[in-house]
Amino acid sequence: MIGPWAGALLGLAAAPLLRAAAVRHAVPYGEPLRHCCPAGRWGRLPTGRCPGCGDASAQLRPGAVEAAAAAVGAALGWAADGGSALLFCWVGLFGVVLGFVDAAVLRLPDALTLRLAVGTAVLLPLADHRPQVLLRCLLAAAALGLLYGGLALLLPIGLGDAKLAPSLGAVLGLYGWSAVIGGVFAAFLLGGVWGAVLLVTRRAGRGDALPFGPPLLLGALLAVLAAA
């Protein structure tokens, strides 16, 4: 076990870079990435301002990225061991950025989901090199990709979710099929609760699109914690 305190500190240390990445990628589909100056590419203050030029465009809620990074780091630090630490770090960092981008602009950019998938494939054997486990991870990744790809044709779920799902399926596959099923169930449960809360509070209407990336990510995290 890496430890929750060490994980939380690592999350906080990475938070300026994660906030900068979220600001850079939180643009509508088809628009170029947001740039201000070189300093803004590598870090943003908790207020959202660039430490170089003071730009505060696309400001995320102050402290939100830092809190999320610390919480995710603590959770994964508790669940990780020596083999899975690098994999969990990779998935956790991308997960924080993807969650905030999807919540802001209702999209999961290919530049993030595809890099996440490549890194996950490279680091997965370090977490568990047993052939039967790696085969299960591969099958779980394919199953979730097909599931969410099919659902994107029927439900208000974007193709970005289908591109994120294989990476999460591969990680959940480390813990068995019950964790894979649990992650899917938790994602839809959280998505339903979130949608119901927004409807009740009138922050969204029945026809409004809702980001499914955050429930998908959080559901996978809860499944990992339950199985670890």
Backbone bond lengths (Angstrom), bond angles and torsions (degrees), N, CA, C in turn:
res aa  C-N    CA-C-N  psi(-1)  N-CA   C-N-CA  omega(-1)  CA-C   N-CA-C  phi
1 M - - - 1.461 - - 1.529 110.34 -
2 I 1.309 117.66 130.00 1.457 121.65 178.20 1.522 110.45 -72.90
3 G 1.307 117.17 -38.37 1.458 121.98 177.97 1.518 112.21 108.89
4 P 1.327 117.20 136.72 1.467 120.05 -177.64 1.521 113.60 -64.66
5 W 1.329 117.30 -35.67 1.467 118.71 -178.58 1.517 111.06 -67.98
6 A 1.338 116.13 -42.76 1.463 119.12 177.49 1.528 110.40 -63.79
7 G 1.336 116.54 -40.56 1.465 119.56 178.34 1.507 112.49 -64.12
8 A 1.334 116.99 -40.82 1.464 120.48 178.84 1.525 111.11 -64.36
9 L 1.328 116.84 -40.64 1.466 120.03 179.26 1.524 111.15 -66.48
10 L 1.326 116.91 -38.79 1.466 119.62 176.65 1.527 110.89 -64.55
11 G 1.334 116.14 -39.45 1.458 119.56 177.33 1.513 111.98 -62.40
12 L 1.326 116.76 -43.82 1.463 120.51 178.57 1.526 111.28 -64.71
13 A 1.324 116.48 -38.66 1.470 119.53 179.15 1.527 111.22 -64.25
14 A 1.332 116.61 -34.47 1.463 120.29 -179.21 1.518 112.96 -85.06
15 A 1.328 118.09 -11.72 1.464 121.68 -172.75 1.523 114.54 -56.28
16 P 1.348 120.91 -42.07 1.474 118.91 178.67 1.528 112.61 -59.15
17 L 1.333 116.76 -40.22 1.465 120.50 178.47 1.527 110.65 -69.28
18 L 1.334 116.84 -39.23 1.460 120.34 179.77 1.524 110.74 -65.47
19 R 1.318 117.41 -41.64 1.468 120.48 178.11 1.533 110.02 -63.88
20 A 1.327 117.07 -41.55 1.464 120.46 179.15 1.525 110.82 -62.99
21 A 1.338 116.64 -41.30 1.464 119.94 178.85 1.519 111.00 -66.19
22 A 1.334 117.20 -39.90 1.461 120.47 178.97 1.526 110.97 -64.25
23 V 1.318 117.68 -43.04 1.467 121.42 178.44 1.528 110.09 -63.42
24 R 1.336 116.64 -41.97 1.468 120.83 -176.86 1.524 111.51 -65.59
25 H 1.327 117.34 -37.36 1.466 120.52 -175.32 1.523 113.55 -95.46
26 A 1.312 118.30 -7.95 1.471 120.73 -178.50 1.522 110.58 -81.99
27 V 1.325 115.34 67.12 1.464 122.30 178.48 1.528 107.80 -128.39
28 P 1.327 118.51 149.20 1.464 120.48 178.04 1.524 111.64 -60.04
29 Y 1.323 115.04 158.64 1.463 121.42 -178.69 1.525 110.63 -57.30
30 G 1.331 115.70 133.54 1.450 121.33 177.28 1.510 114.76 91.37
31 E 1.337 117.64 -12.12 1.461 119.92 179.52 1.524 109.74 -92.71
32 P 1.347 117.55 151.38 1.468 120.35 -179.87 1.527 111.11 -69.01
33 L 1.321 115.20 158.65 1.453 120.02 177.41 1.527 109.93 -60.97
34 R 1.314 115.70 151.22 1.464 121.02 -178.12 1.525 109.30 -83.62
35 H 1.318 115.93 125.79 1.469 121.93 179.35 1.525 108.85 -127.37
36 C 1.322 117.07 145.98 1.460 120.18 172.42 1.530 109.69 -126.86
37 C 1.334 117.64 -56.62 1.458 121.90 177.17 1.525 107.26 -157.98
38 P 1.332 118.44 167.51 1.470 119.45 -179.04 1.526 113.89 -55.43
39 A 1.332 117.00 -35.72 1.468 119.28 -179.86 1.524 111.15 -64.08
40 G 1.335 117.03 -34.30 1.457 120.40 -179.43 1.513 113.32 -71.69
41 R 1.310 117.27 -16.36 1.466 120.45 177.84 1.523 111.49 -76.88
42 W 1.319 116.45 -27.50 1.468 119.96 -172.45 1.515 113.43 -110.69
43 G 1.312 117.31 1.60 1.461 117.19 176.71 1.513 112.50 177.64
44 R 1.325 114.87 146.33 1.464 122.04 174.99 1.519 107.97 -133.44
45 L 1.319 116.29 143.53 1.456 121.09 177.42 1.525 109.84 -68.00
46 P 1.338 118.31 160.79 1.474 120.17 178.08 1.523 113.59 -57.24
47 T 1.327 117.50 -23.43 1.462 120.57 176.56 1.516 111.86 -76.08
48 G 1.332 117.40 -13.39 1.453 122.31 -176.67 1.506 113.70 99.86
49 R 1.321 118.05 -9.58 1.463 120.75 -177.61 1.525 111.48 -77.41
50 C 1.333 114.23 147.34 1.456 120.68 175.38 1.530 108.65 -74.21
51 P 1.331 119.21 131.64 1.464 120.30 -179.93 1.519 113.21 -71.04
52 G 1.352 117.70 -13.92 1.450 120.55 -179.34 1.506 113.85 -90.89
53 C 1.350 116.77 -53.77 1.463 120.26 -174.28 1.525 113.48 -113.71
54 G 1.332 117.16 -5.00 1.463 119.95 178.30 1.508 114.73 81.56
55 D 1.340 117.81 5.12 1.466 121.00 179.81 1.522 110.04 -59.07
56 A 1.334 116.58 137.23 1.463 121.52 179.92 1.527 111.10 -128.30
57 S 1.335 117.62 25.53 1.459 120.41 -179.63 1.517 110.21 -68.19
58 A 1.326 115.78 150.89 1.469 122.72 -179.71 1.515 110.84 52.22
59 Q 1.306 116.34 44.09 1.453 120.69 -177.02 1.519 111.02 -66.11
60 L 1.316 116.45 127.06 1.451 121.85 172.31 1.524 108.18 -85.82
61 R 1.301 116.25 162.86 1.459 119.66 -177.72 1.526 110.29 -56.41
62 P 1.339 118.93 127.34 1.467 120.83 -177.84 1.518 112.27 -53.77
63 G 1.303 115.58 130.30 1.458 121.75 177.05 1.514 115.33 81.26
64 A 1.342 118.82 -9.44 1.464 120.54 -175.02 1.531 111.53 -67.92
65 V 1.322 117.04 -45.31 1.460 120.01 -179.72 1.518 110.26 -64.31
66 E 1.326 116.36 -40.71 1.460 120.57 -179.82 1.528 111.10 -63.14
67 A 1.327 116.30 -43.52 1.464 120.00 179.50 1.525 110.80 -64.85
68 A 1.335 116.52 -43.13 1.460 120.11 -179.96 1.526 111.25 -65.39
69 A 1.330 116.72 -42.44 1.465 120.12 -179.54 1.524 110.84 -63.77
70 A 1.326 117.10 -40.79 1.463 120.28 178.99 1.527 110.93 -66.94
71 A 1.332 116.98 -41.75 1.461 120.50 -179.22 1.524 111.46 -66.24
72 V 1.333 116.36 -46.05 1.468 120.00 178.83 1.524 110.21 -64.58
73 G 1.329 116.86 -41.53 1.464 120.03 178.22 1.516 112.10 -61.56
74 A 1.335 116.99 -41.47 1.462 120.47 178.94 1.521 110.86 -64.95
75 A 1.332 116.87 -43.36 1.462 120.53 -178.70 1.529 111.13 -64.62
76 L 1.328 116.74 -47.36 1.458 119.64 -178.93 1.525 111.69 -71.98
77 G 1.328 117.28 -30.48 1.454 119.99 174.84 1.512 111.74 -63.84
78 W 1.328 116.08 -35.36 1.467 120.16 176.56 1.518 111.38 -69.21
79 A 1.343 117.37 -36.60 1.464 121.20 -175.35 1.521 113.18 -86.11
80 A 1.332 118.07 -23.81 1.466 120.78 -171.23 1.520 111.65 -79.87
81 D 1.324 114.52 152.67 1.455 121.58 167.99 1.525 107.70 -120.79
82 G 1.321 116.38 -172.11 1.456 119.24 -176.21 1.513 113.48 -59.99
83 G 1.332 117.47 -34.87 1.451 120.17 -177.62 1.510 113.96 -77.70
84 S 1.338 116.20 -37.73 1.468 119.94 -174.59 1.523 113.47 -92.52
85 A 1.322 118.40 -2.59 1.466 121.27 -173.57 1.521 112.16 -58.88
86 L 1.344 117.28 -48.01 1.460 119.74 -178.24 1.528 111.37 -65.84
87 L 1.323 116.81 -40.46 1.460 120.64 178.24 1.518 110.87 -62.40
88 F 1.318 117.34 -46.76 1.460 121.14 -179.60 1.516 111.26 -65.04
89 C 1.328 117.11 -37.16 1.463 120.72 177.73 1.527 109.99 -62.64
90 W 1.324 116.37 -45.67 1.465 121.55 -179.54 1.528 111.11 -61.76
91 V 1.323 116.49 -51.12 1.455 120.62 -178.09 1.524 111.05 -66.68
92 G 1.329 117.13 -38.85 1.465 120.18 -179.86 1.514 112.86 -64.52
93 L 1.335 117.21 -43.47 1.463 120.74 179.92 1.530 110.88 -62.75
94 F 1.318 116.46 -48.04 1.465 119.58 178.93 1.524 110.68 -65.91
95 G 1.328 116.69 -36.17 1.456 119.80 -179.16 1.512 113.00 -61.92
96 V 1.320 117.44 -41.42 1.461 120.79 178.67 1.523 110.43 -62.06
97 V 1.322 116.65 -47.12 1.468 120.37 -179.39 1.525 110.56 -63.38
98 L 1.320 117.10 -47.24 1.462 120.77 -178.05 1.523 111.53 -62.26
99 G 1.322 117.28 -38.59 1.458 120.14 179.50 1.515 112.05 -62.01
100 F 1.321 117.34 -44.10 1.465 120.18 -178.93 1.527 111.59 -72.93
101 V 1.321 117.70 -36.39 1.467 119.88 178.10 1.525 110.04 -64.54
102 D 1.327 117.10 -46.30 1.463 120.30 -179.03 1.521 111.01 -63.91
103 A 1.325 116.99 -40.28 1.462 119.84 178.63 1.518 112.06 -64.88
104 A 1.341 116.65 -29.76 1.461 120.49 -176.58 1.524 112.87 -83.93
105 V 1.339 117.35 -42.48 1.469 119.63 -171.71 1.527 113.39 -129.47
106 L 1.328 117.90 9.82 1.472 121.86 175.37 1.524 112.58 57.98
107 R 1.320 117.06 44.08 1.459 120.52 174.80 1.523 109.74 -156.37
108 L 1.331 114.01 151.76 1.463 121.92 176.23 1.522 106.79 -116.88
109 P 1.324 118.34 100.97 1.472 121.10 -172.12 1.525 112.70 -61.86
110 D 1.332 115.32 141.55 1.463 120.93 176.67 1.528 111.48 -58.10
111 A 1.328 116.67 -35.48 1.465 120.16 -178.28 1.522 111.50 -58.50
112 L 1.327 116.96 -28.31 1.465 120.89 179.21 1.520 112.02 -92.82
113 T 1.334 117.47 -47.71 1.466 119.58 -176.04 1.527 112.01 -65.94
114 L 1.328 117.89 -36.66 1.457 119.98 -178.99 1.526 111.52 -73.29
115 R 1.317 117.19 -38.15 1.466 119.47 175.42 1.521 110.67 -65.30
116 L 1.318 116.00 -39.40 1.463 119.82 176.29 1.521 110.04 -59.25
117 A 1.324 117.79 -44.22 1.459 121.44 -178.04 1.531 111.50 -64.35
118 V 1.326 117.20 -42.64 1.463 120.52 -179.53 1.529 110.40 -64.79
119 G 1.328 117.04 -47.02 1.462 120.07 179.27 1.517 112.30 -63.26
120 T 1.328 116.59 -37.95 1.459 120.23 178.43 1.524 110.86 -63.22
121 A 1.329 116.73 -42.79 1.465 120.60 179.18 1.528 111.57 -63.03
122 V 1.330 116.98 -36.64 1.467 120.77 -179.20 1.524 111.16 -72.58
123 L 1.329 117.33 -40.55 1.462 121.28 -173.54 1.524 113.85 -87.18
124 L 1.315 117.31 -16.79 1.464 120.46 -176.21 1.532 112.96 -57.37
125 P 1.355 119.85 -43.90 1.472 118.82 179.92 1.527 113.20 -62.99
126 L 1.327 117.99 -21.75 1.463 119.51 177.21 1.523 111.15 -72.48
127 A 1.328 115.99 -28.45 1.458 120.09 179.22 1.519 111.82 -75.42
128 D 1.332 116.16 -38.37 1.474 121.09 178.18 1.521 107.73 -161.74
129 H 1.316 116.72 115.12 1.457 120.36 -174.46 1.527 113.23 -94.55
130 R 1.324 118.12 2.42 1.465 119.98 -179.32 1.531 110.45 -66.67
131 P 1.326 117.96 130.22 1.474 120.36 -176.34 1.517 113.65 -56.86
132 Q 1.340 117.91 -39.57 1.462 119.34 -177.95 1.525 111.64 -67.15
133 V 1.324 117.12 -32.86 1.465 120.75 178.11 1.522 110.33 -72.89
134 L 1.324 116.99 -43.67 1.463 120.25 178.72 1.530 111.27 -63.47
135 L 1.318 116.91 -36.87 1.463 119.91 176.69 1.520 110.32 -64.38
136 R 1.322 116.60 -41.93 1.465 119.84 178.00 1.522 110.82 -63.51
137 C 1.318 117.28 -39.78 1.466 120.70 177.66 1.520 111.08 -62.32
138 L 1.340 115.99 -41.89 1.464 120.41 178.79 1.526 110.61 -63.79
139 L 1.319 116.88 -43.89 1.463 120.49 179.49 1.531 110.83 -66.23
140 A 1.325 116.90 -38.88 1.463 120.22 178.83 1.526 110.67 -65.77
141 A 1.329 116.84 -39.96 1.465 120.24 177.86 1.524 110.45 -62.58
142 A 1.336 116.48 -44.54 1.462 120.33 179.65 1.528 111.05 -65.70
143 A 1.333 116.11 -40.49 1.467 119.94 -178.12 1.527 111.43 -63.95
144 L 1.335 117.35 -44.66 1.464 119.33 -179.01 1.524 110.95 -71.21
145 G 1.334 117.21 -34.93 1.457 119.29 176.16 1.516 111.43 -62.07
146 L 1.333 116.63 -44.00 1.464 120.61 178.66 1.529 111.08 -68.36
147 L 1.321 116.74 -40.03 1.464 120.36 -179.57 1.518 111.13 -60.54
148 Y 1.318 116.39 -53.63 1.463 119.35 -177.05 1.523 112.09 -73.25
149 G 1.331 116.61 -28.41 1.462 118.64 174.18 1.516 111.24 -65.42
150 G 1.341 116.46 -41.01 1.454 119.78 176.31 1.510 112.66 -67.52
151 L 1.336 116.44 -40.80 1.460 119.97 179.86 1.523 111.81 -65.72
152 A 1.348 116.32 -28.05 1.467 119.37 179.15 1.523 111.37 -64.01
153 L 1.333 116.28 -22.51 1.460 120.05 178.45 1.530 112.02 -82.53
154 L 1.348 117.08 -17.06 1.452 120.96 -174.07 1.523 113.56 -115.16
155 L 1.315 116.68 -32.27 1.463 122.25 -174.05 1.526 109.92 -118.60
156 P 1.339 116.88 165.46 1.473 119.63 176.53 1.520 112.09 -74.61
157 I 1.320 114.84 59.29 1.465 122.20 176.10 1.521 107.12 -117.33
158 G 1.323 117.21 130.71 1.458 120.58 -174.68 1.517 112.42 -82.87
159 L 1.336 115.48 164.39 1.454 120.42 176.28 1.525 111.48 -66.78
160 G 1.328 117.00 -23.50 1.459 119.34 175.19 1.513 111.76 -60.65
161 D 1.337 116.98 -37.48 1.466 120.75 176.93 1.526 110.11 -64.07
162 A 1.342 116.92 -38.75 1.463 120.85 178.76 1.525 111.27 -67.51
163 K 1.332 117.98 -28.09 1.459 120.91 178.01 1.528 111.74 -82.21
164 L 1.329 116.73 -25.05 1.463 120.76 175.89 1.519 111.08 -79.18
165 A 1.324 117.73 -35.48 1.460 122.73 -171.77 1.535 114.27 -56.95
166 P 1.348 120.87 -41.24 1.465 118.54 -179.12 1.526 113.84 -59.38
167 S 1.313 118.07 -38.49 1.465 120.13 178.77 1.524 110.47 -63.27
168 L 1.327 116.52 -43.84 1.456 120.09 179.47 1.520 110.70 -68.18
169 G 1.334 116.87 -38.16 1.459 120.06 177.41 1.516 111.93 -61.92
170 A 1.330 117.20 -39.70 1.461 120.80 179.65 1.527 110.98 -63.18
171 V 1.334 116.74 -41.71 1.464 120.20 178.94 1.531 110.47 -67.21
172 L 1.313 116.99 -44.83 1.464 119.99 179.24 1.522 111.24 -63.92
173 G 1.328 117.40 -30.61 1.452 120.78 178.76 1.516 113.61 -61.24
174 L 1.325 117.26 -22.65 1.463 120.27 175.90 1.521 111.48 -59.89
175 Y 1.334 116.62 -27.56 1.459 121.12 -173.85 1.525 113.33 -105.29
176 G 1.322 117.53 3.76 1.444 120.17 176.39 1.520 112.93 104.62
177 W 1.336 114.94 169.18 1.460 120.64 -176.72 1.515 112.80 -67.48
178 S 1.321 117.36 -27.37 1.467 118.65 177.91 1.524 110.72 -65.14
179 A 1.336 117.11 -35.65 1.463 120.28 177.21 1.525 110.64 -69.22
180 V 1.332 117.12 -37.59 1.469 120.70 178.53 1.526 109.82 -62.40
181 I 1.331 115.99 -48.76 1.466 120.58 179.53 1.529 110.40 -64.45
182 G 1.323 116.50 -40.24 1.462 120.06 178.95 1.514 112.41 -62.98
183 G 1.343 116.92 -37.86 1.454 119.87 178.42 1.513 112.41 -65.37
184 V 1.335 116.99 -39.66 1.468 120.83 177.81 1.525 110.15 -66.23
185 F 1.331 116.23 -46.22 1.467 120.28 179.84 1.528 111.18 -60.12
186 A 1.350 116.32 -45.34 1.464 120.30 -179.01 1.520 111.16 -63.89
187 A 1.331 117.77 -37.27 1.462 121.09 -179.88 1.521 111.18 -62.03
188 F 1.332 116.60 -46.65 1.459 119.40 -178.86 1.529 111.38 -71.60
189 L 1.318 117.04 -34.37 1.462 119.75 176.90 1.529 110.47 -64.46
190 L 1.322 116.66 -47.38 1.462 120.49 179.39 1.522 110.99 -64.91
191 G 1.337 116.48 -40.99 1.457 119.30 178.11 1.512 112.06 -62.23
192 G 1.331 117.11 -40.20 1.462 120.48 178.10 1.513 112.79 -66.37
193 V 1.335 116.15 -42.74 1.466 119.93 178.63 1.520 110.82 -64.07
194 W 1.335 116.24 -43.49 1.463 120.46 179.86 1.521 110.39 -61.97
195 G 1.330 116.55 -46.12 1.459 119.65 178.92 1.513 112.26 -61.72
196 A 1.338 117.06 -40.10 1.465 120.60 179.72 1.524 111.15 -64.81
197 V 1.329 116.27 -40.27 1.471 119.72 179.16 1.529 110.50 -64.05
198 L 1.324 116.84 -42.55 1.465 120.12 179.52 1.529 111.38 -64.58
199 L 1.327 116.33 -36.64 1.461 119.52 178.04 1.524 111.24 -68.47
200 V 1.321 116.33 -44.72 1.466 120.50 -178.29 1.521 110.93 -64.09
201 T 1.334 116.44 -40.09 1.466 120.46 -179.66 1.527 112.65 -84.08
202 R 1.342 116.51 0.00 1.467 123.26 178.32 1.528 113.01 61.43
203 R 1.324 114.79 30.21 1.460 119.35 174.48 1.523 110.82 -89.89
204 A 1.333 116.52 -5.39 1.462 122.25 176.33 1.520 108.27 -154.11
205 G 1.339 115.81 151.59 1.454 121.29 177.07 1.514 111.17 -101.39
206 R 1.329 115.93 174.55 1.467 120.60 -176.78 1.527 112.24 -63.33
207 G 1.308 117.67 -31.22 1.453 120.05 -178.05 1.517 114.55 -93.10
208 D 1.328 117.60 0.32 1.460 120.64 -176.90 1.525 111.02 -76.45
209 A 1.329 115.74 142.83 1.461 121.51 174.61 1.524 109.78 -77.57
210 L 1.315 115.94 139.47 1.454 121.51 179.50 1.524 109.50 -121.14
211 P 1.319 117.85 142.04 1.467 119.59 178.17 1.522 110.93 -70.13
212 F 1.332 116.99 129.06 1.457 120.90 178.70 1.525 111.90 -100.37
213 G 1.336 116.79 -9.12 1.458 119.70 179.57 1.524 113.40 -59.07
214 P 1.354 119.62 -48.92 1.456 119.46 179.57 1.530 113.96 -58.91
215 P 1.359 120.62 -46.29 1.468 118.53 175.43 1.527 113.26 -62.40
216 L 1.324 116.69 -35.87 1.463 120.71 178.90 1.527 110.73 -62.97
217 L 1.321 115.92 -44.81 1.466 120.88 179.48 1.523 111.63 -68.69
218 L 1.321 116.42 -45.42 1.453 119.88 -178.26 1.525 111.17 -67.55
219 G 1.323 117.15 -36.90 1.458 120.24 177.16 1.521 111.45 -61.78
220 A 1.337 116.90 -41.96 1.457 120.13 177.47 1.525 111.46 -64.74
221 L 1.329 117.00 -39.97 1.460 120.68 178.86 1.525 110.73 -63.29
222 L 1.314 117.26 -44.03 1.462 120.44 179.63 1.529 110.72 -63.68
223 A 1.327 117.09 -38.53 1.464 120.35 178.77 1.532 111.07 -65.38
224 V 1.324 116.75 -39.01 1.476 120.09 177.76 1.528 110.01 -64.71
225 L 1.329 116.56 -44.57 1.466 119.80 -179.31 1.528 111.25 -63.80
226 A 1.336 116.22 -37.05 1.467 119.20 -179.65 1.522 111.53 -69.68
227 A 1.333 116.46 -30.86 1.460 120.29 -175.80 1.528 113.13 -91.04
228 A 1.327 117.25 -22.06 1.460 120.64 -174.58 1.526 111.96 -69.27
